[in-house]
Amino acid sequence: MVYIPAGNYKRGSIDVEARADESPIHQVEVAAFWMDQTEVTNAQFKAFVESTGYITTAEKKPEWEELKKELPPGTPKPNDSLLQAASLVFVPTGGPVNLNDYGAWWQWKPKANWRQPRGKGSSIEDKMNHPVVHISWYDAQAYAKWAGKRLPTEAEWEWAARGGNNEYRYPWGNEALNSGTAKANTWEGAFPYHNTQKDQFFYTAPVGVYEPNAYGLYDMAGNVWEWCSDWYDYTYYSGFKDQKVVNPQGPDAPYDPYQPYLKQKVMRGGSFLCNEAYCSGYRVAARMKSTPDTGLHHTGFRLVKSAN
């Protein structure tokens, strides 16, 4: 783990790529903590599973009575063939598509899970040093308890990603993602059908391939989205206008006006699918969210420990 000193920073963004939930910018004070230098790998997660017998969310058959609690009233029950152990896998398209239609490149694949990241027949045998994926928030919490650690707060995550510099847009500084040498594992080219692979990888990359940030943390941009402990509230930052907040733990309850029935947790850092055409999630201020039972082809985590 890497020691992250206590400090103050301006959380959020109002730049051209910023989203509404990233403002207003406000002052945050964070206590010192320790953070995993890399995202949790397949090898590390495998050791956890072998030690505990843990079964991930993606490996379990979904329960309709639980699913419908987060759906609009009256949503019809899906065919039983869809209620099986499965997860969403990225599949490139054959050409340009509407970038608002996420279903164009995501496929619900039975047997897709951390052991078989691309679905039945795939393997992680030669990817033990890659970040584990198809990990739900609940899975990350279970691993954290076993490891004696915890998920970072959103405030801790952003402070760590900035590397102590208030002015940085990215973990490496302010140079544009596609300028100079490869800085992170993202999608280069035309998403979601043509990846030039300037960064050398189509899917996940081994952890620690690219230069670390100023705190010595690897892959704080790209590779996989990382879970935080906080609930996601679209309006959360608005409560801190013109004031400093100390060690914020996130809102008491989730809120998303665009998906009012979903209870979502914060994710940070972007993934191997982030492309400037539709997703700038590799920015240090960028926020993403998903339900805690969601595991995706580009979802992983890293953990922290309080310094005191």
C-alpha positions as a printed NumPy array, in Angstrom:
array([[  0.   ,   0.   ,   0.   ],
       [  1.029,   3.646,  -0.503],
       [  0.791,   6.32 ,   2.205],
       [ -1.472,   9.201,   1.199],
       [ -0.876,  12.283,   3.386],
       [ -3.631,  14.412,   4.847],
       [ -4.471,  17.541,   2.895],
       [ -6.941,  19.949,   1.358],
       [ -8.082,  20.14 ,  -2.23 ],
       [-10.799,  21.524,  -4.457],
       [-13.139,  18.674,  -5.352],
       [-15.072,  18.697,  -8.585],
       [-14.741,  20.359, -11.975],
       [-16.348,  22.954, -14.214],
       [-14.202,  22.391, -17.317],
       [-15.597,  21.702, -20.773],
       [-15.862,  17.93 , -20.158],
       [-17.365,  18.221, -16.673],
       [-20.826,  16.889, -15.948],
       [-23.45 ,  18.593, -13.814],
       [-22.854,  16.304, -10.842],
       [-19.222,  17.492, -10.601],
       [-20.097,  21.016,  -9.443],
       [-19.931,  23.285,  -7.654],
       [-16.224,  22.964,  -6.891],
       [-15.765,  22.925,  -3.125],
       [-12.997,  22.619,  -0.559],
       [-12.401,  19.194,   0.979],
       [-10.089,  18.181,   3.819],
       [ -8.997,  14.546,   3.973],
       [ -7.188,  12.713,   6.781],
       [ -4.143,  10.575,   5.966],
       [ -4.694,   6.995,   4.818],
       [ -3.047,   4.073,   3.063],
       [ -4.164,   2.98 ,  -0.416],
       [ -3.514,  -0.102,  -2.525],
       [ -0.858,   0.806,  -5.063],
       [ -2.733,  -1.113,  -7.762],
       [ -6.208,  -2.384,  -8.448],
       [ -6.937,  -5.761,  -6.851],
       [ -5.714,  -8.456,  -9.238],
       [ -7.111, -11.8  , -10.314],
       [ -4.396, -13.527,  -8.279],
       [ -5.334, -11.626,  -5.126],
       [ -9.056, -12.228,  -5.587],
       [ -8.431, -15.909,  -6.328],
       [ -6.595, -16.239,  -2.99 ],
       [ -9.628, -14.71 ,  -1.25 ],
       [-12.066, -17.091,  -2.938],
       [ -9.902, -20.128,  -2.19 ],
       [ -9.635, -19.063,   1.448],
       [-13.323, -18.336,   2.009],
       [-15.335, -20.156,  -0.66 ],
       [-16.938, -16.837,  -1.572],
       [-19.315, -16.775,  -4.556],
       [-19.596, -13.483,  -6.438],
       [-22.832, -11.761,  -7.42 ],
       [-22.304, -12.614, -11.115],
       [-22.06 , -16.305, -10.233],
       [-25.483, -16.337,  -8.568],
       [-28.912, -16.603, -10.169],
       [-30.723, -13.235,  -9.831],
       [-33.804, -13.165,  -7.587],
       [-36.717, -11.443,  -9.312],
       [-38.301, -10.33 ,  -6.017],
       [-35.118,  -8.383,  -5.228],
       [-34.604,  -7.04 ,  -8.762],
       [-38.072,  -5.552,  -9.092],
       [-37.544,  -3.37 ,  -6.006],
       [-35.321,  -1.112,  -8.099],
       [-37.521,  -1.059, -11.204],
       [-40.521,   1.145, -12.032],
       [-43.807,  -0.264, -10.682],
       [-45.444,  -2.62 , -13.14 ],
       [-42.237,  -3.706, -14.867],
       [-43.008,  -7.17 , -16.277],
       [-40.963, -10.121, -15.091],
       [-38.355, -11.112, -17.707],
       [-38.281, -14.563, -19.214],
       [-36.858, -17.14 , -16.819],
       [-34.085, -17.806, -19.351],
       [-32.674, -14.368, -18.499],
       [-32.71 , -14.995, -14.751],
       [-29.503, -16.974, -14.622],
       [-25.957, -16.394, -13.464],
       [-24.567, -13.91 , -15.994],
       [-22.917, -10.524, -16.422],
       [-22.496,  -7.793, -19.004],
       [-19.584,  -8.218, -21.418],
       [-18.21 ,  -5.649, -23.824],
       [-18.506,  -6.72 , -27.475],
       [-17.214,  -4.287, -30.145],
       [-19.628,  -3.316, -32.893],
       [-19.037,  -3.699, -36.614],
       [-19.163,   0.042, -37.233],
       [-20.436,   3.395, -35.934],
       [-23.453,   3.322, -33.592],
       [-25.493,   5.792, -31.562],
       [-23.271,   6.436, -28.523],
       [-26.352,   6.974, -26.372],
       [-27.355,   3.355, -26.997],
       [-25.172,   1.5  , -24.493],
       [-26.874,  -1.752, -25.406],
       [-25.102,  -1.657, -28.767],
       [-21.83 ,  -2.824, -27.195],
       [-22.917,  -4.603, -24.01 ],
       [-24.122,  -8.217, -24.098],
       [-25.67 , -10.148, -21.196],
       [-23.64 , -13.35 , -21.244],
       [-24.42 , -16.425, -19.135],
       [-21.416, -17.708, -17.138],
       [-19.553, -14.391, -17.484],
       [-17.856, -13.685, -14.168],
       [-14.435, -12.95 , -12.673],
       [-13.157, -16.398, -13.706],
       [-14.542, -16.1  , -17.264],
       [-14.461, -12.365, -18.031],
       [-15.622, -12.69 , -21.64 ],
       [-18.179, -15.399, -20.979],
       [-18.213, -19.177, -21.082],
       [-14.945, -20.613, -22.375],
       [-12.807, -17.567, -21.571],
       [-10.169, -17.697, -18.853],
       [ -7.875, -15.662, -16.593],
       [ -5.087, -18.249, -16.559],
       [ -2.643, -15.888, -18.274],
       [ -4.081, -12.756, -16.615],
       [ -3.318, -13.227, -12.938],
       [ -1.702,  -9.775, -12.784],
       [ -4.685,  -8.085, -14.457],
       [ -7.374,  -6.369, -12.351],
       [-10.211,  -8.657, -11.344],
       [-13.469,  -7.71 , -13.12 ],
       [-17.2  ,  -8.472, -12.945],
       [-16.964,  -7.409,  -9.314],
       [-20.04 ,  -5.976,  -7.605],
       [-19.867,  -3.502,  -4.725],
       [-20.941,  -6.342,  -2.444],
       [-18.072,  -8.496,  -3.724],
       [-15.584,  -5.696,  -3.092],
       [-16.957,  -5.257,   0.43 ],
       [-16.567,  -8.963,   1.155],
       [-12.961,  -8.938,  -0.029],
       [-12.248,  -5.806,   2.02 ],
       [-13.532,  -7.438,   5.212],
       [-11.343, -10.485,   4.579],
       [ -8.292,  -8.313,   3.848],
       [ -8.803,  -6.058,   6.877],
       [ -9.259,  -2.987,   4.701],
       [-12.136,  -0.908,   3.316],
       [-13.325,   0.798,   0.169],
       [-12.172,   4.42 ,  -0.21 ],
       [-14.584,   7.273,   0.182],
       [-15.126,   9.286,  -2.975],
       [-13.248,  12.177,  -1.347],
       [-10.259,   9.965,  -0.532],
       [-10.214,   8.525,  -4.029],
       [-10.112,  11.907,  -5.769],
       [ -7.461,  13.279,  -3.39 ],
       [ -5.278,  10.24 ,  -4.068],
       [ -5.816,  10.454,  -7.836],
       [ -4.77 ,  14.122,  -7.906],
       [ -1.416,  13.227,  -6.374],
       [ -1.439,  16.336,  -4.217],
       [ -1.974,  18.792,  -7.089],
       [ -5.181,  20.856,  -7.152],
       [ -4.692,  21.9  , -10.754],
       [ -4.38 ,  18.472, -12.365],
       [ -7.172,  17.276, -14.662],
       [ -5.687,  13.777, -14.87 ],
       [ -3.58 ,  11.65 , -12.514],
       [ -0.509,  12.369, -14.673],
       [ -1.051,  16.128, -14.986],
       [ -2.718,  18.217, -17.683],
       [ -1.323,  16.81 , -20.929],
       [ -4.099,  15.447, -23.143],
       [ -4.624,  11.704, -22.925],
       [ -3.628,  10.996, -26.517],
       [ -0.573,  13.289, -26.586],
       [  2.865,  11.785, -26.176],
       [  3.337,   8.301, -24.747],
       [  0.479,   6.108, -23.537],
       [ -0.599,   7.208, -20.054],
       [ -3.42 ,   4.796, -19.273],
       [ -5.387,   1.867, -20.656],
       [ -8.291,   3.487, -22.497],
       [-10.001,   3.158, -25.885],
       [ -8.056,   4.899, -28.64 ],
       [ -9.625,   5.344, -32.031],
       [-13.314,   5.218, -32.946],
       [-15.486,   3.781, -30.178],
       [-16.855,   1.108, -30.039],
       [-15.628,  -0.517, -33.231],
       [-12.002,   0.477, -33.929],
       [ -9.303,   0.524, -31.251],
       [ -5.826,   1.535, -32.422],
       [ -4.365,   0.038, -29.223],
       [ -1.712,   2.711, -28.847],
       [ -1.625,   1.646, -25.195],
       [ -0.994,  -1.987, -26.34 ],
       [ -4.18 ,  -3.472, -24.875],
       [ -7.695,  -4.102, -26.17 ],
       [ -9.247,  -5.209, -22.871],
       [ -7.64 ,  -4.92 , -19.408],
       [ -3.913,  -4.37 , -18.955],
       [ -1.701,  -5.854, -16.252],
       [ -1.637,  -3.541, -13.251],
       [  1.282,  -1.143, -13.062],
       [  2.104,  -0.949, -16.786],
       [  1.889,   2.841, -17.044],
       [  3.69 ,   5.506, -15.027],
       [  2.283,   6.03 , -11.51 ],
       [  0.984,   9.379, -10.306],
       [  2.85 ,  11.599,  -7.85 ],
       [  1.758,   9.439,  -4.9  ],
       [  3.028,   6.262,  -6.572],
       [ -0.431,   4.926,  -7.449],
       [ -0.922,   3.005, -10.684],
       [ -3.962,   2.998, -12.993],
       [ -5.908,   5.748, -11.245],
       [ -7.124,   6.438, -14.782],
       [ -8.354,   3.713, -17.109],
       [ -8.132,  -0.077, -16.928],
       [-11.216,  -0.633, -14.717],
       [-13.757,   1.478, -12.871],
       [-13.183,   1.369,  -9.122],
       [-15.874,   1.174,  -6.454],
       [-16.052,   3.758,  -3.652],
       [-17.937,   3.392,  -0.376],
       [-20.318,   6.328,  -0.977],
       [-23.883,   6.288,  -2.144],
       [-24.314,   8.271,  -5.369],
       [-26.379,  11.462,  -5.127],
       [-26.596,  13.589,  -8.259],
       [-27.077,  16.736,  -6.147],
       [-24.553,  15.894,  -3.398],
       [-21.965,  18.564,  -4.238],
       [-24.562,  21.338,  -4.228],
       [-24.756,  21.061,  -0.445],
       [-21.134,  22.187,  -0.055],
       [-21.158,  25.473,  -1.978],
       [-18.854,  28.086,  -0.409],
       [-17.874,  25.847,   2.499],
       [-15.195,  23.319,   3.394],
       [-16.163,  19.755,   4.258],
       [-13.935,  17.543,   6.42 ],
       [-13.578,  13.819,   5.66 ],
       [-16.946,  13.51 ,   3.882],
       [-18.411,  10.015,   3.96 ],
       [-20.95 ,  10.558,   1.195],
       [-24.716,  11.176,   1.307],
       [-27.022,   9.324,   3.668],
       [-29.095,   7.998,   0.783],
       [-28.787,   7.609,  -2.997],
       [-30.501,   9.896,  -5.485],
       [-30.464,  10.019,  -9.264],
       [-33.231,  12.026, -10.969],
       [-32.666,  10.141, -14.214],
       [-32.969,   6.7  , -12.58 ],
       [-35.106,   7.372,  -9.506],
       [-35.723,   3.739,  -8.592],
       [-32.073,   2.725,  -8.57 ],
       [-29.917,   2.784,  -5.449],
       [-26.407,   3.413,  -6.739],
       [-22.846,   3.566,  -5.426],
       [-20.055,   5.808,  -6.727],
       [-17.392,   4.509,  -9.111],
       [-14.229,   6.351, -10.119],
       [-11.305,   6.292, -12.559],
       [-12.63 ,   5.253, -15.945],
       [-11.8  ,   2.019, -17.752],
       [-10.337,   0.455, -20.871],
       [-13.54 ,   1.527, -22.635],
       [-13.292,   5.257, -21.908],
       [-12.921,   7.369, -25.031],
       [-13.096,  11.145, -25.391],
       [-16.005,  10.814, -27.828],
       [-18.442,   9.748, -25.119],
       [-16.657,   9.16 , -21.788],
       [-13.917,  11.162, -20.114],
       [-14.002,   9.051, -16.97 ],
       [-10.216,   9.12 , -16.707],
       [-10.39 ,  12.718, -15.402],
       [ -9.698,  12.937, -11.652],
       [-13.037,  14.704, -11.03 ],
       [-15.194,  12.394, -13.159],
       [-17.954,  10.507, -11.346],
       [-19.768,   7.339, -12.366],
       [-22.314,   5.225, -10.556],
       [-23.972,   1.817, -10.616],
       [-26.13 ,  -0.39 ,  -8.421],
       [-24.157,  -2.32 ,  -5.781],
       [-25.174,  -5.649,  -7.305],
       [-23.714,  -4.695, -10.702],
       [-20.631,  -6.454, -12.005],
       [-19.328,  -5.538, -15.444],
       [-16.487,  -6.442, -17.787],
       [-14.705,  -3.227, -16.758],
       [-15.545,  -3.006, -13.046],
       [-12.999,  -3.66 , -10.288],
       [-11.678,  -1.986,  -7.134],
       [ -8.799,  -1.089,  -4.845],
       [ -8.836,  -0.657,  -1.067],
       [ -7.603,   1.682,   1.667],
       [ -6.798,   1.656,   5.381],
       [ -7.03 ,   4.614,   7.73 ],
       [ -3.638,   5.869,   8.897],
       [ -4.742,   6.198,  12.536]])
